[in-house]
Amino acid sequence: MKKKVLCLLMAAACAASLSACGGGASETTAAAAPDATTAEGNTAAKAEDTTAAEEEKADAAEGKQLIMATNAEFPPYEYHDSSMTGPDGSDIVGIDAEIAGAIAENLGMELVIEDIAFDSIIPELQSGKADIGAAGMTVTEDRLVNVDFSDTYATAVQVIIVTEGSEIAGPDDLAEKIIGVQQGTTGDIYASDDFGDENVDRYPKGVDAVQALLQGKVDAVIIDNEPAKVFVSENEGLKLLDAAYAEEEYAIAVKKGNTELLDQINGALAELKESGALDEIVAKYISAE
Ligand code: GLN
């Protein structure tokens, strides 16, 4: 169907643009330039010590923190679970949280997770408040205008949830129906494009859209397949339609032009893929069945 083709085209465009930016525009991180040209021999060693200490301090001041912006309402990629401890010591766990934790470890950094609205993630990256956006975030052409994306680490499908007994059997039946989505997500964007703004009800969290479906306020919910499976399994009276609505790919977003961090992330991701660690993380949260 139309959307699928569009998405695949977008993925191709992303791949093209990723390799384009991988070529490396100039990097802007200013390395502290230690000036060790102390004339007095006596104090040279001391000066060196001081420089090393200063460098260490500078590193620490740089924080060595990797600040991840996410919206922890998206199981199994990121969600709160008070029975678990996430990679930053909070109760935010999930595939993205663990991948980011592994990347931070690989880079010798400390992961800090910020739980914010999904549609605030890109502005946080742009303003420099967060370093990475890891939120089951789909690579799209529009987003590529505002942020850069890492290599992809997962494929996903936008699916349709309806109530059991619904007459909606596939995307074509959605015309003139009210569709619930999470605000600012690709489900929102595609549904608005295909069926018109007036037929789309936007909610802050995916689970709110699912509640609206249960209450009969909307006729269907369009959302990513993995959270969809979780929400359907947690609520009686819902079902997932077989027909996929759109295919997409997840990647980690960084501030536009931050090629240094992007390269580091891609390097770490490649290692995680090669060592099997990435598969292990996914398997921990998604059973093969
Ligand atoms: N993959 C969807 C998007 O990028 C939804 C992500 C989410 O809700 N966390 O828009």
py3Dmol code that shows the C-alpha trace and the ligand (Angstrom):
import py3Dmol

protein = """\
ATOM      1  CA  MET A   1       0.000   0.000   0.000  1.00  0.00           C
ATOM      2  CA  LYS A   2       0.897   3.601  -0.475  1.00  0.00           C
ATOM      3  CA  LYS A   3       2.329   4.209   2.955  1.00  0.00           C
ATOM      4  CA  LYS A   4       4.626   1.281   2.882  1.00  0.00           C
ATOM      5  CA  VAL A   5       6.208   2.432  -0.316  1.00  0.00           C
ATOM      6  CA  LEU A   6       6.603   5.901   1.109  1.00  0.00           C
ATOM      7  CA  CYS A   7       8.236   4.576   4.240  1.00  0.00           C
ATOM      8  CA  LEU A   8      10.629   2.392   2.363  1.00  0.00           C
ATOM      9  CA  LEU A   9      11.548   5.360   0.233  1.00  0.00           C
ATOM     10  CA  MET A  10      12.116   7.348   3.374  1.00  0.00           C
ATOM     11  CA  ALA A  11      14.315   4.636   4.784  1.00  0.00           C
ATOM     12  CA  ALA A  12      16.343   4.697   1.597  1.00  0.00           C
ATOM     13  CA  ALA A  13      16.627   8.462   1.812  1.00  0.00           C
ATOM     14  CA  CYS A  14      17.770   8.161   5.395  1.00  0.00           C
ATOM     15  CA  ALA A  15      20.376   5.620   4.526  1.00  0.00           C
ATOM     16  CA  ALA A  16      21.634   7.911   1.811  1.00  0.00           C
ATOM     17  CA  SER A  17      21.724  10.881   4.074  1.00  0.00           C
ATOM     18  CA  LEU A  18      23.347   8.919   6.868  1.00  0.00           C
ATOM     19  CA  SER A  19      26.212   7.892   4.679  1.00  0.00           C
ATOM     20  CA  ALA A  20      26.409  11.488   3.508  1.00  0.00           C
ATOM     21  CA  CYS A  21      26.831  12.813   7.003  1.00  0.00           C
ATOM     22  CA  GLY A  22      29.102   9.933   7.963  1.00  0.00           C
ATOM     23  CA  GLY A  23      31.614  11.558   5.623  1.00  0.00           C
ATOM     24  CA  GLY A  24      32.256  14.005   8.391  1.00  0.00           C
ATOM     25  CA  ALA A  25      31.681  17.695   8.297  1.00  0.00           C
ATOM     26  CA  SER A  26      34.027  19.628  10.525  1.00  0.00           C
ATOM     27  CA  GLU A  27      33.748  18.736  14.144  1.00  0.00           C
ATOM     28  CA  THR A  28      33.258  21.503  16.566  1.00  0.00           C
ATOM     29  CA  THR A  29      34.152  20.029  19.926  1.00  0.00           C
ATOM     30  CA  ALA A  30      36.896  22.173  21.371  1.00  0.00           C
ATOM     31  CA  ALA A  31      39.579  20.041  22.960  1.00  0.00           C
ATOM     32  CA  ALA A  32      41.233  21.782  25.847  1.00  0.00           C
ATOM     33  CA  ALA A  33      44.680  22.709  24.607  1.00  0.00           C
ATOM     34  CA  PRO A  34      47.094  22.172  27.476  1.00  0.00           C
ATOM     35  CA  ASP A  35      49.821  24.757  27.406  1.00  0.00           C
ATOM     36  CA  ALA A  36      52.755  22.965  28.929  1.00  0.00           C
ATOM     37  CA  THR A  37      55.443  25.382  27.886  1.00  0.00           C
ATOM     38  CA  THR A  38      56.573  26.249  31.375  1.00  0.00           C
ATOM     39  CA  ALA A  39      60.026  27.738  31.272  1.00  0.00           C
ATOM     40  CA  GLU A  40      61.132  26.975  34.789  1.00  0.00           C
ATOM     41  CA  GLY A  41      62.489  23.437  34.968  1.00  0.00           C
ATOM     42  CA  ASN A  42      61.826  23.244  38.633  1.00  0.00           C
ATOM     43  CA  THR A  43      58.134  23.677  38.291  1.00  0.00           C
ATOM     44  CA  ALA A  44      57.719  21.785  35.027  1.00  0.00           C
ATOM     45  CA  ALA A  45      56.773  18.485  36.650  1.00  0.00           C
ATOM     46  CA  LYS A  46      54.370  20.235  38.914  1.00  0.00           C
ATOM     47  CA  ALA A  47      52.908  22.085  35.940  1.00  0.00           C
ATOM     48  CA  GLU A  48      52.438  18.797  34.135  1.00  0.00           C
ATOM     49  CA  ASP A  49      50.641  17.383  37.129  1.00  0.00           C
ATOM     50  CA  THR A  50      48.456  20.398  37.261  1.00  0.00           C
ATOM     51  CA  THR A  51      47.713  20.082  33.554  1.00  0.00           C
ATOM     52  CA  ALA A  52      46.768  16.430  33.908  1.00  0.00           C
ATOM     53  CA  ALA A  53      44.593  17.258  36.866  1.00  0.00           C
ATOM     54  CA  GLU A  54      43.026  20.070  34.931  1.00  0.00           C
ATOM     55  CA  GLU A  55      42.364  17.808  32.017  1.00  0.00           C
ATOM     56  CA  GLU A  56      40.753  15.289  34.284  1.00  0.00           C
ATOM     57  CA  LYS A  57      38.663  18.005  35.762  1.00  0.00           C
ATOM     58  CA  ALA A  58      37.715  19.242  32.320  1.00  0.00           C
ATOM     59  CA  ASP A  59      36.632  15.743  31.399  1.00  0.00           C
ATOM     60  CA  ALA A  60      34.583  15.511  34.543  1.00  0.00           C
ATOM     61  CA  ALA A  61      33.154  18.948  33.875  1.00  0.00           C
ATOM     62  CA  GLU A  62      32.188  17.849  30.413  1.00  0.00           C
ATOM     63  CA  GLY A  63      30.130  15.648  32.590  1.00  0.00           C
ATOM     64  CA  LYS A  64      30.915  12.457  30.823  1.00  0.00           C
ATOM     65  CA  GLN A  65      27.212  12.160  31.127  1.00  0.00           C
ATOM     66  CA  LEU A  66      25.196  10.949  28.209  1.00  0.00           C
ATOM     67  CA  ILE A  67      21.805  12.550  28.583  1.00  0.00           C
ATOM     68  CA  MET A  68      19.089  10.541  26.911  1.00  0.00           C
ATOM     69  CA  ALA A  69      15.712  12.099  26.240  1.00  0.00           C
ATOM     70  CA  THR A  70      12.874   9.639  25.995  1.00  0.00           C
ATOM     71  CA  ASN A  71       9.195   9.193  26.680  1.00  0.00           C
ATOM     72  CA  ALA A  72       8.968   6.259  29.059  1.00  0.00           C
ATOM     73  CA  GLU A  73       5.458   5.266  28.049  1.00  0.00           C
ATOM     74  CA  PHE A  74       6.421   2.954  25.254  1.00  0.00           C
ATOM     75  CA  PRO A  75       6.859  -0.637  26.407  1.00  0.00           C
ATOM     76  CA  PRO A  76       8.963  -2.669  25.746  1.00  0.00           C
ATOM     77  CA  TYR A  77      11.334   0.065  24.527  1.00  0.00           C
ATOM     78  CA  GLU A  78      11.042   2.407  27.532  1.00  0.00           C
ATOM     79  CA  TYR A  79       8.702   2.297  30.464  1.00  0.00           C
ATOM     80  CA  HIS A  80       8.608   2.579  34.232  1.00  0.00           C
ATOM     81  CA  ASP A  81       8.846  -0.637  36.215  1.00  0.00           C
ATOM     82  CA  SER A  82       9.314  -0.197  39.932  1.00  0.00           C
ATOM     83  CA  SER A  83      10.390  -3.826  40.281  1.00  0.00           C
ATOM     84  CA  MET A  84      13.451  -3.217  38.124  1.00  0.00           C
ATOM     85  CA  THR A  85      16.428  -0.880  38.111  1.00  0.00           C
ATOM     86  CA  GLY A  86      17.314   0.714  34.809  1.00  0.00           C
ATOM     87  CA  PRO A  87      20.787   1.554  33.520  1.00  0.00           C
ATOM     88  CA  ASP A  88      20.718   5.028  35.111  1.00  0.00           C
ATOM     89  CA  GLY A  89      19.575   3.695  38.471  1.00  0.00           C
ATOM     90  CA  SER A  90      15.994   4.851  37.992  1.00  0.00           C
ATOM     91  CA  ASP A  91      12.988   2.630  37.313  1.00  0.00           C
ATOM     92  CA  ILE A  92      13.068   3.379  33.586  1.00  0.00           C
ATOM     93  CA  VAL A  93      13.811   0.147  31.768  1.00  0.00           C
ATOM     94  CA  GLY A  94      13.340  -1.305  28.308  1.00  0.00           C
ATOM     95  CA  ILE A  95      15.223  -1.972  25.099  1.00  0.00           C
ATOM     96  CA  ASP A  96      16.189   1.651  24.384  1.00  0.00           C
ATOM     97  CA  ALA A  97      17.188   2.284  27.980  1.00  0.00           C
ATOM     98  CA  GLU A  98      19.468  -0.749  27.942  1.00  0.00           C
ATOM     99  CA  ILE A  99      20.914  -0.016  24.511  1.00  0.00           C
ATOM    100  CA  ALA A 100      21.677   3.535  25.642  1.00  0.00           C
ATOM    101  CA  GLY A 101      23.172   2.143  28.850  1.00  0.00           C
ATOM    102  CA  ALA A 102      25.424  -0.159  26.850  1.00  0.00           C
ATOM    103  CA  ILE A 103      26.443   2.681  24.516  1.00  0.00           C
ATOM    104  CA  ALA A 104      27.238   4.933  27.475  1.00  0.00           C
ATOM    105  CA  GLU A 105      29.320   2.174  29.028  1.00  0.00           C
ATOM    106  CA  ASN A 106      31.134   1.623  25.762  1.00  0.00           C
ATOM    107  CA  LEU A 107      31.956   5.343  25.624  1.00  0.00           C
ATOM    108  CA  GLY A 108      32.956   5.518  29.275  1.00  0.00           C
ATOM    109  CA  MET A 109      30.059   7.804  30.062  1.00  0.00           C
ATOM    110  CA  GLU A 110      27.317   7.858  32.648  1.00  0.00           C
ATOM    111  CA  LEU A 111      23.795   7.525  31.305  1.00  0.00           C
ATOM    112  CA  VAL A 112      21.159   9.947  32.533  1.00  0.00           C
ATOM    113  CA  ILE A 113      17.597   9.374  31.348  1.00  0.00           C
ATOM    114  CA  GLU A 114      15.127  12.223  31.033  1.00  0.00           C
ATOM    115  CA  ASP A 115      11.481  11.265  30.701  1.00  0.00           C
ATOM    116  CA  ILE A 116       9.684  13.951  28.692  1.00  0.00           C
ATOM    117  CA  ALA A 117       6.844  14.286  26.189  1.00  0.00           C
ATOM    118  CA  PHE A 118       7.582  12.476  22.938  1.00  0.00           C
ATOM    119  CA  ASP A 119       7.244  15.620  20.863  1.00  0.00           C
ATOM    120  CA  SER A 120       9.694  17.495  23.137  1.00  0.00           C
ATOM    121  CA  ILE A 121      12.558  15.107  22.387  1.00  0.00           C
ATOM    122  CA  ILE A 122      13.723  16.772  19.170  1.00  0.00           C
ATOM    123  CA  PRO A 123      13.552  20.315  20.675  1.00  0.00           C
ATOM    124  CA  GLU A 124      15.614  19.053  23.670  1.00  0.00           C
ATOM    125  CA  LEU A 125      18.285  17.793  21.280  1.00  0.00           C
ATOM    126  CA  GLN A 126      18.233  21.012  19.303  1.00  0.00           C
ATOM    127  CA  SER A 127      18.655  23.126  22.422  1.00  0.00           C
ATOM    128  CA  GLY A 128      21.466  20.883  23.683  1.00  0.00           C
ATOM    129  CA  LYS A 129      19.630  19.898  26.861  1.00  0.00           C
ATOM    130  CA  ALA A 130      19.868  16.256  25.870  1.00  0.00           C
ATOM    131  CA  ASP A 131      22.561  14.429  23.915  1.00  0.00           C
ATOM    132  CA  ILE A 132      20.559  11.589  22.430  1.00  0.00           C
ATOM    133  CA  GLY A 133      16.938  10.820  21.740  1.00  0.00           C
ATOM    134  CA  ALA A 134      16.194   7.129  22.192  1.00  0.00           C
ATOM    135  CA  ALA A 135      12.493   6.507  22.119  1.00  0.00           C
ATOM    136  CA  GLY A 136      11.564   3.937  19.522  1.00  0.00           C
ATOM    137  CA  MET A 137      12.046   6.891  17.254  1.00  0.00           C
ATOM    138  CA  THR A 138      11.300   6.340  13.606  1.00  0.00           C
ATOM    139  CA  VAL A 139      13.634   7.821  11.039  1.00  0.00           C
ATOM    140  CA  THR A 140      11.617  10.145   8.798  1.00  0.00           C
ATOM    141  CA  GLU A 141      12.568  12.710   6.205  1.00  0.00           C
ATOM    142  CA  ASP A 142      10.950  15.486   8.193  1.00  0.00           C
ATOM    143  CA  ARG A 143      12.851  14.626  11.357  1.00  0.00           C
ATOM    144  CA  LEU A 144      16.092  14.440   9.392  1.00  0.00           C
ATOM    145  CA  VAL A 145      15.700  18.157   8.736  1.00  0.00           C
ATOM    146  CA  ASN A 146      16.010  18.810  12.477  1.00  0.00           C
ATOM    147  CA  VAL A 147      18.209  16.018  13.847  1.00  0.00           C
ATOM    148  CA  ASP A 148      20.664  13.394  12.663  1.00  0.00           C
ATOM    149  CA  PHE A 149      19.976   9.703  13.159  1.00  0.00           C
ATOM    150  CA  SER A 150      22.314   6.848  14.006  1.00  0.00           C
ATOM    151  CA  ASP A 151      22.319   3.600  12.100  1.00  0.00           C
ATOM    152  CA  THR A 152      19.025   1.851  12.669  1.00  0.00           C
ATOM    153  CA  TYR A 153      18.754  -0.800  15.358  1.00  0.00           C
ATOM    154  CA  ALA A 154      15.208  -2.098  14.903  1.00  0.00           C
ATOM    155  CA  THR A 155      12.451  -2.312  12.371  1.00  0.00           C
ATOM    156  CA  ALA A 156       8.907  -1.624  13.394  1.00  0.00           C
ATOM    157  CA  VAL A 157       5.434  -1.645  11.964  1.00  0.00           C
ATOM    158  CA  GLN A 158       2.577   0.724  12.582  1.00  0.00           C
ATOM    159  CA  VAL A 159      -0.412  -1.444  13.400  1.00  0.00           C
ATOM    160  CA  ILE A 160      -4.090  -0.961  14.052  1.00  0.00           C
ATOM    161  CA  ILE A 161      -5.776  -1.868  17.335  1.00  0.00           C
ATOM    162  CA  VAL A 162      -9.557  -2.204  17.412  1.00  0.00           C
ATOM    163  CA  THR A 163     -12.083  -3.602  19.847  1.00  0.00           C
ATOM    164  CA  GLU A 164     -13.060  -7.232  19.451  1.00  0.00           C
ATOM    165  CA  GLY A 165     -16.068  -7.367  17.194  1.00  0.00           C
ATOM    166  CA  SER A 166     -15.140  -4.158  15.398  1.00  0.00           C
ATOM    167  CA  GLU A 167     -16.139  -3.957  11.757  1.00  0.00           C
ATOM    168  CA  ILE A 168     -12.734  -2.444  10.951  1.00  0.00           C
ATOM    169  CA  ALA A 169     -10.656  -5.171   9.310  1.00  0.00           C
ATOM    170  CA  GLY A 170      -7.865  -3.171   7.708  1.00  0.00           C
ATOM    171  CA  PRO A 171      -6.534   0.286   6.836  1.00  0.00           C
ATOM    172  CA  ASP A 172      -9.133   0.818   4.117  1.00  0.00           C
ATOM    173  CA  ASP A 173     -11.929   0.640   6.685  1.00  0.00           C
ATOM    174  CA  LEU A 174     -10.505   3.566   8.636  1.00  0.00           C
ATOM    175  CA  ALA A 175     -11.954   6.240   6.355  1.00  0.00           C
ATOM    176  CA  GLU A 176     -14.496   8.375   8.249  1.00  0.00           C
ATOM    177  CA  LYS A 177     -13.562   6.686  11.513  1.00  0.00           C
ATOM    178  CA  ILE A 178     -11.998   8.372  14.530  1.00  0.00           C
ATOM    179  CA  ILE A 179      -8.406   7.229  15.023  1.00  0.00           C
ATOM    180  CA  GLY A 180      -6.580   7.539  18.343  1.00  0.00           C
ATOM    181  CA  VAL A 181      -2.836   8.155  18.286  1.00  0.00           C
ATOM    182  CA  GLN A 182      -0.004   9.338  20.482  1.00  0.00           C
ATOM    183  CA  GLN A 183       0.679  12.993  19.764  1.00  0.00           C
ATOM    184  CA  GLY A 184       3.583  13.685  17.431  1.00  0.00           C
ATOM    185  CA  THR A 185       4.295  10.078  16.536  1.00  0.00           C
ATOM    186  CA  THR A 186       4.444   8.629  13.062  1.00  0.00           C
ATOM    187  CA  GLY A 187       1.046   7.047  13.765  1.00  0.00           C
ATOM    188  CA  ASP A 188      -0.277  10.589  14.239  1.00  0.00           C
ATOM    189  CA  ILE A 189       1.487  11.927  11.157  1.00  0.00           C
ATOM    190  CA  TYR A 190       0.421   9.112   8.805  1.00  0.00           C
ATOM    191  CA  ALA A 191      -3.155   8.962  10.073  1.00  0.00           C
ATOM    192  CA  SER A 192      -3.534  12.731   9.747  1.00  0.00           C
ATOM    193  CA  ASP A 193      -2.142  12.632   6.208  1.00  0.00           C
ATOM    194  CA  ASP A 194      -4.266   9.712   5.101  1.00  0.00           C
ATOM    195  CA  PHE A 195      -7.556  10.341   6.880  1.00  0.00           C
ATOM    196  CA  GLY A 196      -7.535  14.044   7.740  1.00  0.00           C
ATOM    197  CA  ASP A 197      -6.767  15.950  10.929  1.00  0.00           C
ATOM    198  CA  GLU A 198     -10.394  16.004  11.936  1.00  0.00           C
ATOM    199  CA  ASN A 199     -10.478  12.208  12.120  1.00  0.00           C
ATOM    200  CA  VAL A 200      -7.491  11.911  14.431  1.00  0.00           C
ATOM    201  CA  ASP A 201      -7.634  12.233  18.232  1.00  0.00           C
ATOM    202  CA  ARG A 202      -4.242  12.861  19.795  1.00  0.00           C
ATOM    203  CA  TYR A 203      -3.254  11.707  23.285  1.00  0.00           C
ATOM    204  CA  PRO A 204      -0.102  12.365  25.337  1.00  0.00           C
ATOM    205  CA  LYS A 205       0.592   8.640  25.754  1.00  0.00           C
ATOM    206  CA  GLY A 206      -0.186   5.628  23.619  1.00  0.00           C
ATOM    207  CA  VAL A 207      -1.907   3.994  26.570  1.00  0.00           C
ATOM    208  CA  ASP A 208      -4.304   6.974  26.778  1.00  0.00           C
ATOM    209  CA  ALA A 209      -5.325   6.366  23.168  1.00  0.00           C
ATOM    210  CA  VAL A 210      -5.911   2.714  24.054  1.00  0.00           C
ATOM    211  CA  GLN A 211      -8.096   3.742  27.018  1.00  0.00           C
ATOM    212  CA  ALA A 212     -10.070   6.007  24.680  1.00  0.00           C
ATOM    213  CA  LEU A 213     -10.611   2.996  22.419  1.00  0.00           C
ATOM    214  CA  LEU A 214     -11.887   0.928  25.338  1.00  0.00           C
ATOM    215  CA  GLN A 215     -14.244   3.759  26.277  1.00  0.00           C
ATOM    216  CA  GLY A 216     -15.581   3.990  22.732  1.00  0.00           C
ATOM    217  CA  LYS A 217     -14.219   7.506  22.184  1.00  0.00           C
ATOM    218  CA  VAL A 218     -12.189   6.407  19.168  1.00  0.00           C
ATOM    219  CA  ASP A 219     -12.756   3.584  16.676  1.00  0.00           C
ATOM    220  CA  ALA A 220      -9.162   2.431  16.293  1.00  0.00           C
ATOM    221  CA  VAL A 221      -5.645   3.187  17.488  1.00  0.00           C
ATOM    222  CA  ILE A 222      -2.615   3.355  15.215  1.00  0.00           C
ATOM    223  CA  ILE A 223       0.607   2.685  17.074  1.00  0.00           C
ATOM    224  CA  ASP A 224       3.907   0.804  16.843  1.00  0.00           C
ATOM    225  CA  ASN A 225       3.591  -2.983  16.919  1.00  0.00           C
ATOM    226  CA  GLU A 226       5.543  -3.810  20.068  1.00  0.00           C
ATOM    227  CA  PRO A 227       3.726  -1.411  22.431  1.00  0.00           C
ATOM    228  CA  ALA A 228       0.520  -2.428  20.638  1.00  0.00           C
ATOM    229  CA  LYS A 229       1.127  -6.053  21.632  1.00  0.00           C
ATOM    230  CA  VAL A 230       1.731  -5.021  25.238  1.00  0.00           C
ATOM    231  CA  PHE A 231      -1.402  -2.849  25.410  1.00  0.00           C
ATOM    232  CA  VAL A 232      -3.590  -5.514  23.804  1.00  0.00           C
ATOM    233  CA  SER A 233      -2.288  -8.194  26.164  1.00  0.00           C
ATOM    234  CA  GLU A 234      -2.911  -5.966  29.186  1.00  0.00           C
ATOM    235  CA  ASN A 235      -6.489  -5.064  28.254  1.00  0.00           C
ATOM    236  CA  GLU A 236      -9.379  -7.357  27.536  1.00  0.00           C
ATOM    237  CA  GLY A 237     -11.594  -6.793  24.538  1.00  0.00           C
ATOM    238  CA  LEU A 238      -8.951  -5.524  22.140  1.00  0.00           C
ATOM    239  CA  LYS A 239      -7.357  -7.060  19.084  1.00  0.00           C
ATOM    240  CA  LEU A 240      -4.564  -6.291  16.706  1.00  0.00           C
ATOM    241  CA  LEU A 241      -5.326  -6.325  12.995  1.00  0.00           C
ATOM    242  CA  ASP A 242      -3.045  -8.450  10.839  1.00  0.00           C
ATOM    243  CA  ALA A 243      -2.742  -5.850   8.110  1.00  0.00           C
ATOM    244  CA  ALA A 244       0.229  -3.590   8.808  1.00  0.00           C
ATOM    245  CA  TYR A 245      -0.283   0.105   8.272  1.00  0.00           C
ATOM    246  CA  ALA A 246       3.307   1.178   7.655  1.00  0.00           C
ATOM    247  CA  GLU A 247       6.831  -0.143   8.056  1.00  0.00           C
ATOM    248  CA  GLU A 248       9.597   1.887   9.615  1.00  0.00           C
ATOM    249  CA  GLU A 249      12.994   1.844  11.264  1.00  0.00           C
ATOM    250  CA  TYR A 250      14.132   3.029  14.679  1.00  0.00           C
ATOM    251  CA  ALA A 251      17.336   4.946  15.296  1.00  0.00           C
ATOM    252  CA  ILE A 252      18.932   7.166  17.910  1.00  0.00           C
ATOM    253  CA  ALA A 253      18.686  10.891  17.263  1.00  0.00           C
ATOM    254  CA  VAL A 254      21.379  13.484  18.009  1.00  0.00           C
ATOM    255  CA  LYS A 255      21.635  17.221  17.474  1.00  0.00           C
ATOM    256  CA  LYS A 256      22.056  18.059  13.804  1.00  0.00           C
ATOM    257  CA  GLY A 257      25.743  18.210  12.930  1.00  0.00           C
ATOM    258  CA  ASN A 258      26.992  16.386  16.024  1.00  0.00           C
ATOM    259  CA  THR A 259      28.958  13.956  13.896  1.00  0.00           C
ATOM    260  CA  GLU A 260      31.427  13.232  16.681  1.00  0.00           C
ATOM    261  CA  LEU A 261      28.756  11.765  18.937  1.00  0.00           C
ATOM    262  CA  LEU A 262      26.971  10.153  16.004  1.00  0.00           C
ATOM    263  CA  ASP A 263      30.146   8.324  14.984  1.00  0.00           C
ATOM    264  CA  GLN A 264      30.709   7.198  18.564  1.00  0.00           C
ATOM    265  CA  ILE A 265      27.147   5.901  18.803  1.00  0.00           C
ATOM    266  CA  ASN A 266      27.397   4.091  15.485  1.00  0.00           C
ATOM    267  CA  GLY A 267      30.679   2.518  16.563  1.00  0.00           C
ATOM    268  CA  ALA A 268      29.168   1.349  19.831  1.00  0.00           C
ATOM    269  CA  LEU A 269      26.020   0.104  18.079  1.00  0.00           C
ATOM    270  CA  ALA A 270      28.107  -1.879  15.602  1.00  0.00           C
ATOM    271  CA  GLU A 271      29.943  -3.543  18.492  1.00  0.00           C
ATOM    272  CA  LEU A 272      26.679  -4.331  20.250  1.00  0.00           C
ATOM    273  CA  LYS A 273      25.308  -5.861  17.056  1.00  0.00           C
ATOM    274  CA  GLU A 274      28.432  -7.887  16.407  1.00  0.00           C
ATOM    275  CA  SER A 275      28.840  -9.215  19.926  1.00  0.00           C
ATOM    276  CA  GLY A 276      25.221 -10.296  20.091  1.00  0.00           C
ATOM    277  CA  ALA A 277      24.598  -7.971  23.044  1.00  0.00           C
ATOM    278  CA  LEU A 278      21.909  -6.096  21.129  1.00  0.00           C
ATOM    279  CA  ASP A 279      20.042  -9.316  20.376  1.00  0.00           C
ATOM    280  CA  GLU A 280      20.295 -10.264  24.030  1.00  0.00           C
ATOM    281  CA  ILE A 281      18.741  -6.989  25.109  1.00  0.00           C
ATOM    282  CA  VAL A 282      15.909  -7.398  22.616  1.00  0.00           C
ATOM    283  CA  ALA A 283      15.353 -11.024  23.662  1.00  0.00           C
ATOM    284  CA  LYS A 284      15.090  -9.926  27.286  1.00  0.00           C
ATOM    285  CA  TYR A 285      12.089  -7.758  26.440  1.00  0.00           C
ATOM    286  CA  ILE A 286      10.515  -9.398  23.397  1.00  0.00           C
ATOM    287  CA  SER A 287       9.884 -13.126  23.337  1.00  0.00           C
ATOM    288  CA  ALA A 288      10.494 -14.788  19.990  1.00  0.00           C
ATOM    289  CA  GLU A 289       6.874 -15.876  19.717  1.00  0.00           C
TER     290      GLU A 289
END
"""
ligand_1 = """\
10
LIG
N 7.938 5.164 16.293
C 7.017 6.224 16.545
C 7.641 7.534 16.165
O 8.816 7.634 16.055
C 6.518 6.260 17.977
C 7.578 6.444 18.996
C 7.055 6.622 20.410
O 5.873 6.805 20.658
N 7.920 6.587 21.375
O 6.961 8.498 15.967
"""
view = py3Dmol.view(width=600, height=400)
view.addModel(protein, "pdb")
view.setStyle({"model": 0}, {"cartoon": {"style": "trace"}})
view.addModel(ligand_1, "xyz")
view.setStyle({"model": 1}, {"stick": {}})
view.zoomTo()
view.show()
